[in-house]
Amino acid sequence: MTIAPPKNSDTAKSKKTAASPKVKWVTTKILDDVFTDEVSLFKPHFDVDYDAYLQRLWASNPEIYDILKNAPDIEQARDALYGYLEQSERAIFAVDNDLHILEKATVRDCIRVFKSIIGPINEFRTEFSALDSLWKLAREKRSELSSKISVGFILEFINLFRGVIGKSNIYLENDQVKKGIPEFLKMKGREAATVRMQILDDLGSSVQKYFKKYPSGLEEEVVDWRAENRSKILRYFGGQEEDWHNYRWHLKHVIKSAQPLLDLIELTNEQKEAVDKAVKNKVAFGITPYYLGLMDSKLSIGYDHAIRAQVIPPKEYVDKMVEHQKDRELSFDFMGEHDTSPIDLVTRRYPVIAILKPFNTCAQICVYCQRNWEIERVLEPKALATKSTIDEALAWFDEHKSIGDVLITGGDPLIMNDAQLQRILEILAAKKHIYRIRIGSRTPVVLPMRFTENLVNMLADFHQPPQREIALVTHFEHSYEITRESMHAVQKCRRAGIGVYNQQVYTVENSRRFETAKLRKDLKSIGVDPYYTFNMKGKEETARYMVPIARILQERKEEARLLPGLDRTDEPVFNVPRLGKNHLRAGQDHRLVMILPDGSRVYEFHPWEKNISAIPPYNYVDVPIYDYLEELAARGENIRDYRTIWFYY
C-alpha cells in the first residue's frame, strides 16, 4: 500500500457556497437534505443568514408552523402539537400509508422525541422551553426570546419537523424504497445471490476506500518514517540502538518541556505556547521518546493528529487547568470518585467490581485523562501510595467478599517496578473470592518495551484458570498508534494466556467515517479485543475533544455494523457520574428530553440499577451536533456523509 501524505486536515478550511435563491415553500416535493441546497450549512457566524434558516424550518413542516403561528399562547400551542403528533402517529399505522416501514420507524422515533421535548416536566427540569422559543419565532417575537437561538437549534428542529412526517431523507424515498422490496428478494437461487453480491461488493469497496485514509503503524512506509524518527531521537538524547528497547531509558528521557518537541518535530505556535504555559504553571505534561517517535515530523503529513492530541494540550485545556489549580480535585472530578471511594485508593460503583489505585502517575500524560485532577506530574517521585495505605486498601477487600473483579489502575500500575506490583498481586491473589485481576495500563501504546520477559512471566504466574484470570486493559485511540513494538508486547501477553482488551475514548480525533472501525480491525490483527468505546463527556477543560452521543450511535449502526462480529466486540458506553456505565445502544436507558438554545441536546440517563433499584436519573448536556459537524467540515470532511446523524437519539 502506498501512503501519500494528505493535506493538513487540521488546518483545512470549510468550503463556503455561493448565495442561492430563497427556498420556495412547496409541500409536494421532498426537500433535499440541509447539507446541500439553498441554505449553506457552514458560514462564519457573523455571515449566517438567520432568516434563511428560519424559512427552511417553517418550510420543513408547514402544519407545525401553522400550529405555532396561530396559537394565542404556549399552552394552546402545546395542546395542539400533542394532538398533531398523536394524529401523525396513528397515521403511520393506516393501511394506505405507503411510507417504507423503516421510514415509519423513524417517524415513531421523532414523534417520541418531540413529545418529550415539549413535555412540561422536562422544561421544568432543564429550566428551558424549546416550545416557547419555537412559538415566539413563529409569531415573530424574537425580541421576547429568553436566549439567543442558534443555527444548531434550528437545524435540530428542521430535521425533527421533517422526521415526524416521514421526510427524514435517510432513504431518499426513491422508487425502490417505495416498493419496499429490493430486486434480489424477488429472485431465487444463484440469480438472487448474484444481484445481492453486487450490492455487498459496493458496500465492501466503500469500507476499503475509507480504511485507506487511516494507515496503521504497521504499514511499511510508516515503519520507515518512524525508523528515521527513532534515529533522530536517539541522537538527540545521546542514546544507542539498544537503548530504544530499554523501557528505563525512555522513562529517564521523558519529554517534560516544549524544547525537545521544537527540536525534533514541527509544532504550531499555539501548541508551543500551550506546552510552555502548562510547564510554567505545573500542569502535568509528559511524552515518552517512543511516543514522540510516532509523530509525523512535518505538520503537513497530518496522519498523527490523534497522537498529538493525546499529549499536546490545547490552549483551552491549559487555561482551565491553571484557573482551577487550587480546586481541581473538585472541579475536574467529573465522575465523582470522591463520592464513590469507601477507603483511600479504592473506587466502587458496582456489586462485584472495584478499582484499586496504588500509583497515581504515568509514563506520559494524556490530555483528556479522566483522573487529571489527581495526577500531579509525569513520573511523580511520590506517586506510589505508602505501604500502610496500600495494605489498608487491600485489607478492605477481605470485608467485601462479593467483590470478585479488581481493576488495578491509577495512574499506570505498570510504571511501578516489578517487585512493587508483584507484592500487590500476591496479596490480592491470596483472596479466594477474587477471580479476576485486571491491569489498566497504556504502556502497550506508549511504552511497549515495558513488557519484559520478567514482567510477563510474573503476570503469568498469577494467571491460573479457572481459579483466577489476569487480564490487561489498555487504551489504543487510533490505528496510527499500532506498531510492531506494541504488537510484540501484546503477543507476549497472549502467548502467556493473558487476554488483552481495549477501551477507546471516542473523540473528535477518531470519529470520522470508519476511523474507529479501522482501529477495531487493526486491534484484532495484533491480538487486542475491542472492549469499550467511551463517550467523551462532561469535562469542560476537554470540550474541544467531545463528540455528540448521536455520532457514537451512528458509528455503531452505520460503520461498525459492517464489520465481522469478532471485530466489533466493544460496547459504546456513557459513564454516568457517581453511578457507572450506561450502555448507549440500550435505548431504554436514556432519552432525549430537551434541545437548548445553542443546539445542545439534554439527555436523561437511567442508571444500570434500573429495574433493580430506584436510583435517580442523571441529566447530561451534550455537545451540539452542529458544532461537531462544523469541526468536521473544517477538517475537510464531506459532511453529507454524516447527514443521518440528526436521527440518532
Summary of the structure (lengths in Angstrom):
residues: 649
radius of gyration: 26.7
end to end distance: 38.4
largest distance: 80.1
contacts: 2055
relative contact order: 0.10
helix: 48%
strand: 11%
